[in-house]
Each structure stands twice: as C-alpha cells, then as structure tokens.
Amino acid sequence: MQRIDIALLLLLSHGLGKALMFMGAGSVIMTTSCQDITEMGGLWSRMPITTLSFLIGGLSLSGVFPLGIFWTLHRWVAVPAPLGLVGILAFVNGLSLLNMTRVFRLVFLGQPQAKTRRSPEVPWPMALPMGVLMGVTLILPGIIVPGWLLSNLEAASAILPMALIFGAGLLGVAIGLAMPLSRRTSRPLSRSYRMAQDLLAYDFYLERVYGVTVVAFVALCSRLAAWCDRYIIDGLVNFVGLATLFGGQGLRYSAPGQSQIYLVTMLLGLGLLLLLTTTWTDLTGELAHAIEILRMDRLI
C-alpha cells in the first residue's frame, strides 16, 4: 500500500512540474519562432512570467526543498530504500539540475540574441494558465505534508539519503554554472563526443529499447488476440449461424403442406426415440449385470 502511495504522489508532483516546464518552453517557441537554444538568450527581462514558470517547473522536477518531488523522494527513501536506489536517485537528480541549469543559462540569461531581442511576453490566455499552475505547484507541499506524509517526517533513515540526493542536485547546479557554454556550435566535431551527446539526448535510447521489447510484445499479443477473435470465435459463431440458416433452407423444401407426411415424420421420430431409449436401457442393464457378475467373482 505504501508503494502505491509513493507512485501516486510521484505521478502527481512530476506531472505538475513537467506540464509547467512544457508550457514555458511552448511560450518561448511561440514568441521566438525558434527551437535552437544556441540562438536564444536574455529572455529573463523580456518574458518574466515564462521564465518563472520554466524555473519553478524545472526545480519541482529536481528534488529541491520544499517542492513536491522533494517530499516524494523523502517518502520513497524513508521506507527504507536500498543503497543502490538512493545512488540512482542522486545521480538522476544531479544530471537533471545540471541540464536545467545549462538550458536556463542559454535561454533566459546572458545577452539577448538575434531571435530574442524583440520577444514579448505571451498574451494573457497563455500566461494565466501558467500562473495558475505555478500556484498549484507551489502549494502542493502544503497539501501533502500536513496529511498522510507528516507521519513519515520523523523517519531518521531518510535524513542521510535525502542529504545525498540534495547534495548531488547542488553539485549539478554548480557544474552547470561553472562549465563554459558555446553558442557557436551545437554539434561536437569529435565522433566520440557526438555519440555521447546522442546517448544523453535520446535518454540512453530507452524509448527505442522499450519500443522493440515491451511495445512489440504487447502489439504481438494484440494481433494474436485479434486473429483468434476474428477467425476462431467469430468463425465458430458464424459457422453455427450458417449451419442453422442452410438447415432451415433445406428443411423448407421437405415441407409440402400435407398432414399425412407430417404425421408419418412424427411417428418415425417418436419410434426412433423409443428405440434409442430402449436400446440404451438394455445396454445399461447388461452393463450393470456384468459389473455385478464381476463383483461376485471377486467375492468368491
């Protein structure tokens, strides 16, 4: 039951942060008509609502105190969690904040570039939903902490893992702020660097691996179920229907409307039924008699 609570909380907090971040990215794309972040910069002063939306959404996805993902991870590692899981969470949190810091520097900080010098803030039909979602994301910890999560706050086993996860996030921010950013080339010239960039850009190709394993297996099972439903189940039902239809059509020609023929048919059917009943009775009687003889032989 506790694992289900963690999964639902993770789904809620991650969904809110990801939606807020995507709304900010969509606003930037709409106002700049560009999707190359190396051609952007200086949007902080020109698009404050979008900048704040992107920042809060990114932080809420990275286990930063006191946003929703932080309490989700806290409940997760307070079970207590294995050391390997804590290491994976710390590594992912550090990479997430490192990536978000680099993107934030390229898009919103620095000097305005050619694509961002005249970029206005989005109109109110787009800014209002972002503001509402920012409010929901910020008050989410106040909703979940005083309730069923508050009983877990005294778990001493979660202090060290959360410190490790939070420290990995701070390290990612520090590296993202310190590493140099180049706006000239978005693609490395070295083949090994390009391979590493593609590996990270495509999430270690997990989508493709998932597509050729789980998705392919589910699709194969679906096709097999559809084939069985169409050719076996529907085929059997259609066969019974066609047999009934052709049987009725065939019997139609044997009904001339003469009562004598109907009477003879009924008598023949009744006689056949009586014959089968008598034969079955005799067979069962003989079988019972034979069984009784065998029992008597065994007793003797």
MARPAMAR-935974 format. One record per residue (C-alpha): residue number from 1; residue in one letter; x, y negated, z. Coordinates in steps of 0.5 Angstrom, whole numbers, plus 500, padded with zeros to 3 digits. Layout:
REM residues N
<num:NUM; residu:A; u:X; v:Y; w:Z>
...
This chain:
REM residues 300
<num:1; residu:M; u:500; v:500; w:500>
<num:2; residu:Q; u:506; v:495; w:502>
<num:3; residu:R; u:509; v:496; w:495>
<num:4; residu:I; u:502; v:495; w:491>
<num:5; residu:D; u:502; v:488; w:495>
<num:6; residu:I; u:509; v:486; w:493>
<num:7; residu:A; u:507; v:488; w:486>
<num:8; residu:L; u:501; v:484; w:486>
<num:9; residu:L; u:505; v:478; w:489>
<num:10; residu:L; u:511; v:478; w:484>
<num:11; residu:L; u:506; v:478; w:479>
<num:12; residu:L; u:502; v:472; w:481>
<num:13; residu:S; u:508; v:468; w:483>
<num:14; residu:H; u:512; v:470; w:477>
<num:15; residu:G; u:506; v:469; w:472>
<num:16; residu:L; u:505; v:462; w:475>
<num:17; residu:G; u:513; v:460; w:474>
<num:18; residu:K; u:513; v:463; w:467>
<num:19; residu:A; u:507; v:459; w:465>
<num:20; residu:L; u:509; v:452; w:468>
<num:21; residu:M; u:516; v:453; w:464>
<num:22; residu:F; u:513; v:455; w:458>
<num:23; residu:M; u:508; v:449; w:458>
<num:24; residu:G; u:514; v:445; w:459>
<num:25; residu:A; u:518; v:448; w:453>
<num:26; residu:G; u:512; v:447; w:449>
<num:27; residu:S; u:512; v:440; w:450>
<num:28; residu:V; u:519; v:439; w:448>
<num:29; residu:I; u:518; v:443; w:442>
<num:30; residu:M; u:512; v:438; w:440>
<num:31; residu:T; u:515; v:432; w:441>
<num:32; residu:T; u:522; v:433; w:438>
<num:33; residu:S; u:519; v:438; w:433>
<num:34; residu:C; u:526; v:442; w:434>
<num:35; residu:Q; u:527; v:448; w:438>
<num:36; residu:D; u:535; v:448; w:437>
<num:37; residu:I; u:537; v:446; w:444>
<num:38; residu:T; u:544; v:443; w:442>
<num:39; residu:E; u:541; v:438; w:438>
<num:40; residu:M; u:537; v:435; w:445>
<num:41; residu:G; u:539; v:431; w:451>
<num:42; residu:G; u:537; v:425; w:455>
<num:43; residu:L; u:529; v:427; w:456>
<num:44; residu:W; u:529; v:426; w:463>
<num:45; residu:S; u:528; v:419; w:463>
<num:46; residu:R; u:523; v:420; w:457>
<num:47; residu:M; u:519; v:426; w:459>
<num:48; residu:P; u:519; v:426; w:467>
<num:49; residu:I; u:512; v:430; w:467>
<num:50; residu:T; u:515; v:435; w:462>
<num:51; residu:T; u:522; v:435; w:466>
<num:52; residu:L; u:519; v:436; w:473>
<num:53; residu:S; u:514; v:442; w:470>
<num:54; residu:F; u:520; v:445; w:467>
<num:55; residu:L; u:525; v:444; w:473>
<num:56; residu:I; u:519; v:447; w:478>
<num:57; residu:G; u:517; v:453; w:474>
<num:58; residu:G; u:525; v:455; w:473>
<num:59; residu:L; u:526; v:454; w:480>
<num:60; residu:S; u:520; v:458; w:482>
<num:61; residu:L; u:522; v:464; w:478>
<num:62; residu:S; u:529; v:464; w:481>
<num:63; residu:G; u:528; v:465; w:489>
<num:64; residu:V; u:529; v:458; w:491>
<num:65; residu:F; u:527; v:457; w:498>
<num:66; residu:P; u:521; v:455; w:499>
<num:67; residu:L; u:517; v:457; w:493>
<num:68; residu:G; u:513; v:463; w:491>
<num:69; residu:I; u:519; v:468; w:489>
<num:70; residu:F; u:523; v:467; w:495>
<num:71; residu:W; u:517; v:470; w:499>
<num:72; residu:T; u:516; v:475; w:494>
<num:73; residu:L; u:523; v:477; w:495>
<num:74; residu:H; u:523; v:477; w:502>
<num:75; residu:R; u:518; v:481; w:503>
<num:76; residu:W; u:521; v:486; w:498>
<num:77; residu:V; u:528; v:487; w:502>
<num:78; residu:A; u:524; v:487; w:508>
<num:79; residu:V; u:522; v:494; w:507>
<num:80; residu:P; u:528; v:495; w:508>
<num:81; residu:A; u:531; v:495; w:501>
<num:82; residu:P; u:537; v:500; w:498>
<num:83; residu:L; u:543; v:496; w:498>
<num:84; residu:G; u:543; v:497; w:490>
<num:85; residu:L; u:537; v:494; w:489>
<num:86; residu:V; u:539; v:488; w:493>
<num:87; residu:G; u:545; v:487; w:489>
<num:88; residu:I; u:541; v:488; w:482>
<num:89; residu:L; u:536; v:482; w:485>
<num:90; residu:A; u:542; v:478; w:487>
<num:91; residu:F; u:545; v:479; w:480>
<num:92; residu:V; u:539; v:477; w:476>
<num:93; residu:N; u:538; v:471; w:481>
<num:94; residu:G; u:545; v:468; w:479>
<num:95; residu:L; u:544; v:469; w:472>
<num:96; residu:S; u:537; v:466; w:472>
<num:97; residu:L; u:539; v:460; w:475>
<num:98; residu:L; u:546; v:460; w:471>
<num:99; residu:N; u:542; v:460; w:465>
<num:100; residu:M; u:536; v:455; w:467>
<num:101; residu:T; u:542; v:450; w:469>
<num:102; residu:R; u:545; v:450; w:462>
<num:103; residu:V; u:539; v:449; w:459>
<num:104; residu:F; u:537; v:444; w:463>
<num:105; residu:R; u:543; v:440; w:462>
<num:106; residu:L; u:543; v:441; w:455>
<num:107; residu:V; u:535; v:439; w:454>
<num:108; residu:F; u:534; v:434; w:460>
<num:109; residu:L; u:541; v:431; w:462>
<num:110; residu:G; u:546; v:427; w:458>
<num:111; residu:Q; u:545; v:422; w:453>
<num:112; residu:P; u:539; v:422; w:448>
<num:113; residu:Q; u:541; v:425; w:441>
<num:114; residu:A; u:538; v:424; w:435>
<num:115; residu:K; u:532; v:429; w:436>
<num:116; residu:T; u:530; v:426; w:443>
<num:117; residu:R; u:532; v:418; w:442>
<num:118; residu:R; u:524; v:417; w:441>
<num:119; residu:S; u:521; v:423; w:444>
<num:120; residu:P; u:515; v:420; w:448>
<num:121; residu:E; u:511; v:424; w:454>
<num:122; residu:V; u:506; v:429; w:452>
<num:123; residu:P; u:499; v:426; w:452>
<num:124; residu:W; u:494; v:427; w:458>
<num:125; residu:P; u:491; v:433; w:455>
<num:126; residu:M; u:497; v:437; w:456>
<num:127; residu:A; u:500; v:433; w:462>
<num:128; residu:L; u:494; v:434; w:466>
<num:129; residu:P; u:494; v:442; w:466>
<num:130; residu:M; u:502; v:442; w:467>
<num:131; residu:G; u:501; v:437; w:473>
<num:132; residu:V; u:495; v:442; w:476>
<num:133; residu:L; u:499; v:448; w:475>
<num:134; residu:M; u:505; v:444; w:479>
<num:135; residu:G; u:501; v:443; w:484>
<num:136; residu:V; u:498; v:450; w:485>
<num:137; residu:T; u:506; v:453; w:484>
<num:138; residu:L; u:508; v:448; w:490>
<num:139; residu:I; u:502; v:450; w:495>
<num:140; residu:L; u:503; v:458; w:493>
<num:141; residu:P; u:508; v:459; w:499>
<num:142; residu:G; u:503; v:455; w:504>
<num:143; residu:I; u:497; v:460; w:502>
<num:144; residu:I; u:501; v:467; w:502>
<num:145; residu:V; u:506; v:465; w:508>
<num:146; residu:P; u:501; v:464; w:514>
<num:147; residu:G; u:497; v:470; w:512>
<num:148; residu:W; u:499; v:477; w:511>
<num:149; residu:L; u:506; v:475; w:510>
<num:150; residu:L; u:507; v:472; w:516>
<num:151; residu:S; u:508; v:478; w:520>
<num:152; residu:N; u:514; v:480; w:516>
<num:153; residu:L; u:518; v:474; w:517>
<num:154; residu:E; u:521; v:476; w:524>
<num:155; residu:A; u:524; v:482; w:520>
<num:156; residu:A; u:531; v:482; w:522>
<num:157; residu:S; u:533; v:486; w:516>
<num:158; residu:A; u:531; v:481; w:511>
<num:159; residu:I; u:536; v:476; w:513>
<num:160; residu:L; u:542; v:478; w:510>
<num:161; residu:P; u:539; v:481; w:503>
<num:162; residu:M; u:536; v:474; w:502>
<num:163; residu:A; u:542; v:470; w:504>
<num:164; residu:L; u:546; v:474; w:499>
<num:165; residu:I; u:540; v:473; w:494>
<num:166; residu:F; u:540; v:466; w:495>
<num:167; residu:G; u:548; v:465; w:495>
<num:168; residu:A; u:548; v:468; w:488>
<num:169; residu:G; u:543; v:463; w:486>
<num:170; residu:L; u:547; v:458; w:489>
<num:171; residu:L; u:553; v:461; w:485>
<num:172; residu:G; u:550; v:461; w:479>
<num:173; residu:V; u:548; v:453; w:479>
<num:174; residu:A; u:555; v:452; w:481>
<num:175; residu:I; u:558; v:455; w:475>
<num:176; residu:G; u:552; v:452; w:470>
<num:177; residu:L; u:554; v:445; w:473>
<num:178; residu:A; u:562; v:447; w:472>
<num:179; residu:M; u:562; v:450; w:465>
<num:180; residu:P; u:563; v:446; w:459>
<num:181; residu:L; u:557; v:445; w:454>
<num:182; residu:S; u:559; v:445; w:447>
<num:183; residu:R; u:554; v:441; w:442>
<num:184; residu:R; u:558; v:442; w:436>
<num:185; residu:T; u:557; v:450; w:435>
<num:186; residu:S; u:551; v:454; w:438>
<num:187; residu:R; u:554; v:461; w:435>
<num:188; residu:P; u:561; v:463; w:437>
<num:189; residu:L; u:566; v:465; w:432>
<num:190; residu:S; u:569; v:471; w:435>
<num:191; residu:R; u:565; v:477; w:434>
<num:192; residu:S; u:566; v:480; w:441>
<num:193; residu:Y; u:563; v:473; w:443>
<num:194; residu:R; u:557; v:474; w:438>
<num:195; residu:M; u:556; v:481; w:441>
<num:196; residu:A; u:556; v:479; w:448>
<num:197; residu:Q; u:551; v:473; w:446>
<num:198; residu:D; u:547; v:477; w:443>
<num:199; residu:L; u:547; v:482; w:448>
<num:200; residu:L; u:545; v:477; w:453>
<num:201; residu:A; u:540; v:473; w:448>
<num:202; residu:Y; u:536; v:479; w:447>
<num:203; residu:D; u:535; v:482; w:454>
<num:204; residu:F; u:540; v:487; w:453>
<num:205; residu:Y; u:536; v:490; w:447>
<num:206; residu:L; u:531; v:492; w:453>
<num:207; residu:E; u:525; v:491; w:448>
<num:208; residu:R; u:528; v:495; w:442>
<num:209; residu:V; u:529; v:501; w:447>
<num:210; residu:Y; u:522; v:500; w:450>
<num:211; residu:G; u:519; v:500; w:443>
<num:212; residu:V; u:523; v:506; w:441>
<num:213; residu:T; u:521; v:510; w:447>
<num:214; residu:V; u:515; v:508; w:451>
<num:215; residu:V; u:511; v:505; w:446>
<num:216; residu:A; u:513; v:510; w:441>
<num:217; residu:F; u:511; v:516; w:445>
<num:218; residu:V; u:504; v:512; w:447>
<num:219; residu:A; u:503; v:511; w:440>
<num:220; residu:L; u:504; v:518; w:438>
<num:221; residu:C; u:499; v:520; w:443>
<num:222; residu:S; u:494; v:516; w:441>
<num:223; residu:R; u:495; v:518; w:434>
<num:224; residu:L; u:494; v:525; w:436>
<num:225; residu:A; u:488; v:524; w:440>
<num:226; residu:A; u:485; v:520; w:434>
<num:227; residu:W; u:486; v:526; w:430>
<num:228; residu:C; u:483; v:531; w:435>
<num:229; residu:D; u:477; v:527; w:436>
<num:230; residu:R; u:476; v:526; w:428>
<num:231; residu:Y; u:478; v:533; w:426>
<num:232; residu:I; u:476; v:537; w:432>
<num:233; residu:I; u:471; v:534; w:436>
<num:234; residu:D; u:467; v:531; w:430>
<num:235; residu:G; u:469; v:536; w:426>
<num:236; residu:L; u:465; v:541; w:430>
<num:237; residu:V; u:459; v:537; w:431>
<num:238; residu:N; u:459; v:535; w:424>
<num:239; residu:F; u:459; v:543; w:423>
<num:240; residu:V; u:453; v:544; w:427>
<num:241; residu:G; u:449; v:539; w:424>
<num:242; residu:L; u:451; v:541; w:417>
<num:243; residu:A; u:449; v:548; w:419>
<num:244; residu:T; u:442; v:546; w:422>
<num:245; residu:L; u:441; v:542; w:416>
<num:246; residu:F; u:442; v:547; w:411>
<num:247; residu:G; u:439; v:553; w:415>
<num:248; residu:G; u:433; v:548; w:415>
<num:249; residu:Q; u:433; v:547; w:408>
<num:250; residu:G; u:434; v:555; w:407>
<num:251; residu:L; u:428; v:557; w:411>
<num:252; residu:R; u:424; v:552; w:408>
<num:253; residu:Y; u:424; v:556; w:401>
<num:254; residu:S; u:421; v:562; w:405>
<num:255; residu:A; u:415; v:559; w:408>
<num:256; residu:P; u:410; v:560; w:402>
<num:257; residu:G; u:404; v:558; w:407>
<num:258; residu:Q; u:401; v:565; w:407>
<num:259; residu:S; u:399; v:567; w:414>
<num:260; residu:Q; u:400; v:575; w:412>
<num:261; residu:I; u:407; v:573; w:411>
<num:262; residu:Y; u:408; v:569; w:418>
<num:263; residu:L; u:404; v:575; w:422>
<num:264; residu:V; u:409; v:580; w:419>
<num:265; residu:T; u:415; v:576; w:420>
<num:266; residu:M; u:413; v:575; w:428>
<num:267; residu:L; u:411; v:582; w:428>
<num:268; residu:L; u:418; v:584; w:425>
<num:269; residu:G; u:422; v:579; w:430>
<num:270; residu:L; u:418; v:582; w:436>
<num:271; residu:G; u:419; v:589; w:434>
<num:272; residu:L; u:427; v:587; w:433>
<num:273; residu:L; u:427; v:584; w:440>
<num:274; residu:L; u:423; v:590; w:443>
<num:275; residu:L; u:428; v:595; w:440>
<num:276; residu:L; u:434; v:591; w:442>
<num:277; residu:T; u:431; v:590; w:450>
<num:278; residu:T; u:430; v:598; w:450>
<num:279; residu:T; u:437; v:600; w:447>
<num:280; residu:W; u:440; v:595; w:452>
<num:281; residu:T; u:436; v:598; w:458>
<num:282; residu:D; u:438; v:605; w:455>
<num:283; residu:L; u:445; v:603; w:455>
<num:284; residu:T; u:446; v:600; w:462>
<num:285; residu:G; u:442; v:606; w:464>
<num:286; residu:E; u:447; v:611; w:461>
<num:287; residu:L; u:453; v:607; w:464>
<num:288; residu:A; u:450; v:607; w:471>
<num:289; residu:H; u:449; v:614; w:470>
<num:290; residu:A; u:456; v:615; w:468>
<num:291; residu:I; u:459; v:611; w:474>
<num:292; residu:E; u:455; v:615; w:479>
<num:293; residu:I; u:458; v:621; w:476>
<num:294; residu:L; u:465; v:619; w:476>
<num:295; residu:R; u:464; v:617; w:484>
<num:296; residu:M; u:461; v:624; w:485>
<num:297; residu:D; u:467; v:627; w:482>
<num:298; residu:R; u:472; v:623; w:486>
<num:299; residu:L; u:468; v:625; w:493>
<num:300; residu:I; u:469; v:632; w:491>
